[in-house]
Amino acid sequence: MSEELLHEVKDSVATITFNRPETRNGLTPAYLGRFIELFKWLEADPSVRVLMLTGAGPDFSSGGDKSFLHNLKTMSSAEVRDVVYGAFLGAVRAVKLCQKPTVAAVNGAAVGAGCEIAVACDFRLVTPKSFFHENWTAIGLIPPLGGMYLLPRLIGLERASNMIMRAQRVYGEEAIAIGLASKLTTPEQLPEESRAFALDLARRSPAALAMAKVGLRRGMEGTLVGEWEFNIMAQGTLIKCDDFAKALDAMDAKRQPVF
């Protein structure tokens, strides 16, 4: 993989780092094409239980690379649909539909497409310097990668409207207060705290986590009765899995289960 896209697998946690600090980790279709390839490869690795995203330098990602944004003006609608969103939407889809838990260690600015990728993760860890910025209307566009669907469900319609229609930034402390992030820490401690958070997830039943992700996603889109029916079927499957038996054995032995 390119040196602009780093990855490390340690203790069942795969960390992917956007490594273009000279562009504040700006994104292009080609770059995100490589990201999708790497992300799916790590998702398929049986030794990986959690995928974590972060950015090199002071920012998570500034969104679309400025040089690329200028090129958009010369593209046809078909090119925008097929080339641009094949990569940008493809990256967000890969993250959101990942069968394994995903964590964003948001070390600074998460802007535009960078914000949409962070919001697509299951969890976000932040510092007081971190901020989420759906800056699309400021440049005459709208968030096209899922933010207009996910944010109202995460933080409510009024707050999402302020983020999207008024392009208001949400910094780390506010992100915690409104439920957009799970943990606030210092910039110095963010790597360690994020890794500890990911390791806590990695110790849990992979089968149960995968099923919980499906259930939570369905719950955002379906009905309560429909989810009761799904949950009964899912629970029946999990009861027959080895993880449940291991958990019962550990409970009887008064120790933590090892999945």
Secondary structure as GFF3:
##gff-version 3
##sequence-region A 1 259
A	DSSP	beta_strand	5	10	.	.	.	ID=ss1
A	DSSP	beta_strand	13	18	.	.	.	ID=ss2
A	DSSP	three_ten_helix	21	23	.	.	.	ID=ss3
A	DSSP	alpha_helix	29	44	.	.	.	ID=ss4
A	DSSP	beta_strand	50	55	.	.	.	ID=ss5
A	DSSP	alpha_helix	66	72	.	.	.	ID=ss6
A	DSSP	alpha_helix	77	79	.	.	.	ID=ss7
A	DSSP	pi_helix	80	84	.	.	.	ID=ss8
A	DSSP	alpha_helix	85	96	.	.	.	ID=ss9
A	DSSP	beta_strand	102	106	.	.	.	ID=ss10
A	DSSP	beta_strand	109	111	.	.	.	ID=ss11
A	DSSP	alpha_helix	113	120	.	.	.	ID=ss12
A	DSSP	beta_strand	123	126	.	.	.	ID=ss13
A	DSSP	beta_strand	131	133	.	.	.	ID=ss14
A	DSSP	three_ten_helix	136	139	.	.	.	ID=ss15
A	DSSP	alpha_helix	147	155	.	.	.	ID=ss16
A	DSSP	alpha_helix	157	165	.	.	.	ID=ss17
A	DSSP	beta_strand	170	171	.	.	.	ID=ss18
A	DSSP	alpha_helix	172	178	.	.	.	ID=ss19
A	DSSP	beta_strand	183	184	.	.	.	ID=ss20
A	DSSP	alpha_helix	190	202	.	.	.	ID=ss21
A	DSSP	alpha_helix	206	221	.	.	.	ID=ss22
A	DSSP	alpha_helix	224	239	.	.	.	ID=ss23
A	DSSP	alpha_helix	242	253	.	.	.	ID=ss24
###
